[in-house]
Amino acid sequence: MKIDLKFCPKCGAELEIGASYCSSCGADLKERKKVTQRIKTEAISANVKYAEFAPRAIAWLIDIIIINIASTPLAFFLGLVNFWFATSFYNFLIGFCYFWLLETFNKGQTIGKLALKLRTVDETTLEITTPTQYAINNISKATGFLILDVIIGILLNSSAEEPARKRLRLTQNLARTAVIAEK
């Protein structure tokens, strides 16, 4: 969401789109834009319901079941079943691709999130985010490190203000994403 002022708050002159300074009086508009952005973000997040832990966990479980249904026969076919490290790496790749591709190209939703009406979004704009943010967000979802990711995330966010408190994972903090419930 781009915030542009139409008129200078100091002299009232009409501003060019994206102006950082008023061409009439020279007023600095950068801080004003930041305040306006924060106010609009707060208004948007007041109308949003952040997803609770249980529906998020159920959506993840649905996704993990789908990943295992897809990856297990393929692991047998490729002969990776007897090699723990190869199987773990293989499952990570399949899982990461599943989560990242679906969230990137399906408006922030995996099959599990779609079933539970959840969506991963940018925490500031509460809109679909970038492929890079989705990649960072999903780096631990298909690994055993997810538990550590959740524990660290909850500890980091327990004293935070809303909406940061709704981020449950460390990688969510790094990606600056939030999971919201659709209405």
C-alpha positions as CSV (number, residue, x, y, z in Angstrom):
1,M,0.0,0.0,0.0
2,K,1.6,3.3,-1.1
3,I,0.8,6.4,0.9
4,D,0.9,9.8,-0.9
5,L,-0.1,13.1,0.5
6,K,-2.1,15.4,-1.8
7,F,-1.5,18.7,-0.1
8,C,1.4,20.0,2.0
9,P,0.4,20.0,5.8
10,K,2.5,23.2,6.3
11,C,1.4,25.5,3.4
12,G,-1.5,23.7,1.7
13,A,0.2,23.6,-1.7
14,E,-0.7,20.7,-4.0
15,L,2.0,18.1,-4.0
16,E,3.5,15.9,-6.7
17,I,2.9,12.2,-6.3
18,G,5.6,10.6,-4.2
19,A,7.1,14.0,-3.2
20,S,9.5,14.0,-0.2
21,Y,9.6,17.8,0.1
22,C,7.1,20.5,-0.7
23,S,8.2,22.4,-3.8
24,S,6.4,25.5,-2.5
25,C,7.7,25.8,1.1
26,G,10.3,23.1,1.3
27,A,8.6,21.2,4.2
28,D,10.0,17.7,4.8
29,L,7.2,15.2,4.1
30,K,9.1,11.9,4.9
31,E,8.1,11.8,8.6
32,R,4.5,12.7,7.8
33,K,4.3,9.8,5.3
34,K,5.6,7.4,8.0
35,V,3.0,8.5,10.5
36,T,0.2,8.3,7.9
37,Q,1.4,4.8,6.9
38,R,1.4,3.7,10.6
39,I,-2.1,5.0,11.2
40,K,-3.4,3.3,8.0
41,T,-1.7,0.0,9.0
42,E,-3.2,0.2,12.5
43,A,-6.7,0.8,11.0
44,I,-6.3,-2.2,8.7
45,S,-5.0,-4.5,11.4
46,A,-7.9,-3.5,13.7
47,N,-10.2,-5.1,11.1
48,V,-8.2,-8.3,10.7
49,K,-8.5,-11.5,12.8
50,Y,-5.1,-13.2,13.3
51,A,-5.1,-17.0,13.2
52,E,-4.9,-18.8,16.5
53,F,-2.4,-21.6,17.2
54,A,-4.8,-24.6,16.8
55,P,-6.1,-23.9,13.3
56,R,-2.5,-23.1,12.2
57,A,-1.3,-26.4,13.6
58,I,-4.1,-28.3,12.0
59,A,-3.4,-26.7,8.6
60,W,0.3,-27.6,8.9
61,L,-0.6,-31.2,9.8
62,I,-2.8,-31.5,6.7
63,D,0.0,-30.1,4.6
64,I,2.6,-32.5,6.1
65,I,0.3,-35.5,5.4
66,I,0.0,-34.3,1.8
67,I,3.8,-33.9,1.5
68,N,4.3,-37.4,2.9
69,I,1.7,-39.0,0.6
70,A,3.6,-37.5,-2.3
71,S,7.2,-38.0,-1.2
72,T,7.1,-41.5,0.3
73,P,6.4,-43.4,-3.0
74,L,8.9,-41.2,-4.8
75,A,11.6,-42.0,-2.1
76,F,11.1,-45.7,-2.6
77,F,11.3,-45.2,-6.4
78,L,14.5,-43.3,-6.0
79,G,16.0,-45.8,-3.5
80,L,16.4,-43.2,-0.8
81,V,14.6,-45.0,2.0
82,N,17.7,-46.6,3.5
83,F,19.6,-43.4,3.7
84,W,18.5,-41.3,6.6
85,F,20.4,-38.1,5.6
86,A,19.3,-38.4,2.0
87,T,15.7,-39.0,3.0
88,S,15.7,-36.0,5.4
89,F,17.2,-33.7,2.8
90,Y,14.8,-35.0,0.2
91,N,11.8,-34.5,2.5
92,F,13.0,-30.9,3.3
93,L,13.3,-30.1,-0.5
94,I,9.8,-31.5,-1.3
95,G,8.3,-29.8,1.8
96,F,9.9,-26.5,1.2
97,C,8.9,-26.4,-2.5
98,Y,5.3,-27.4,-1.5
99,F,4.9,-24.6,1.1
100,W,6.8,-22.0,-0.9
101,L,5.3,-22.6,-4.3
102,L,1.7,-22.8,-3.0
103,E,1.9,-19.7,-0.8
104,T,3.7,-17.8,-3.5
105,F,1.3,-18.7,-6.3
106,N,-1.9,-19.3,-4.4
107,K,-2.3,-16.0,-2.6
108,G,-0.6,-17.1,0.7
109,Q,-2.4,-20.4,1.0
110,T,-1.4,-24.0,1.1
111,I,-4.0,-26.8,0.9
112,G,-4.2,-26.9,4.7
113,K,-4.6,-23.2,5.0
114,L,-7.2,-23.2,2.2
115,A,-9.2,-25.8,4.1
116,L,-9.1,-23.8,7.3
117,K,-9.5,-20.4,5.7
118,L,-6.1,-19.1,6.7
119,R,-3.7,-17.0,4.7
120,T,0.0,-15.9,5.1
121,V,0.4,-12.2,4.4
122,D,2.8,-9.3,4.8
123,E,2.5,-8.1,8.4
124,T,2.5,-4.4,7.5
125,T,0.1,-4.3,4.6
126,L,-1.8,-7.5,5.4
127,E,-1.7,-8.3,1.7
128,I,0.0,-11.0,-0.3
129,T,3.8,-10.7,0.2
130,T,6.9,-11.4,-1.9
131,P,8.3,-14.8,-2.9
132,T,11.4,-14.0,-0.9
133,Q,9.3,-13.4,2.3
134,Y,7.4,-16.7,1.7
135,A,10.8,-18.5,1.2
136,I,12.1,-17.2,4.5
137,N,8.8,-17.9,6.2
138,N,8.8,-21.6,5.0
139,I,12.5,-22.5,5.6
140,S,11.8,-24.7,8.7
141,K,8.2,-25.9,8.1
142,A,9.1,-29.3,6.7
143,T,11.9,-30.0,9.1
144,G,12.4,-31.1,12.7
145,F,13.6,-27.6,13.4
146,L,10.0,-26.4,13.3
147,I,9.6,-27.1,17.0
148,L,12.7,-25.0,17.8
149,D,11.5,-22.3,15.4
150,V,8.1,-22.1,17.3
151,I,9.6,-22.1,20.8
152,I,12.1,-19.3,19.9
153,G,9.3,-17.4,18.1
154,I,6.9,-17.6,21.0
155,L,9.6,-16.5,23.4
156,L,10.7,-13.6,21.2
157,N,7.1,-12.4,20.7
158,S,5.6,-13.0,24.2
159,S,6.4,-9.4,25.3
160,A,5.8,-7.8,21.9
161,E,2.9,-5.5,21.1
162,E,0.2,-6.5,18.7
163,P,0.4,-7.6,15.9
164,A,3.9,-9.0,16.5
165,R,2.6,-11.1,19.3
166,K,0.6,-13.1,16.7
167,R,3.8,-14.3,15.0
168,L,4.5,-17.7,16.4
169,R,7.8,-18.6,14.7
170,L,11.3,-17.1,14.4
171,T,11.2,-17.4,10.6
172,Q,7.9,-15.5,10.6
173,N,9.8,-12.6,12.5
174,L,12.5,-12.7,9.9
175,A,10.1,-12.8,7.0
176,R,7.8,-10.2,8.5
177,T,4.7,-12.2,7.8
178,A,1.5,-12.9,9.7
179,V,-1.2,-15.6,9.3
180,I,-4.7,-14.2,9.2
181,A,-8.1,-15.9,9.3
182,E,-10.4,-15.1,6.4
183,K,-13.9,-13.9,7.1
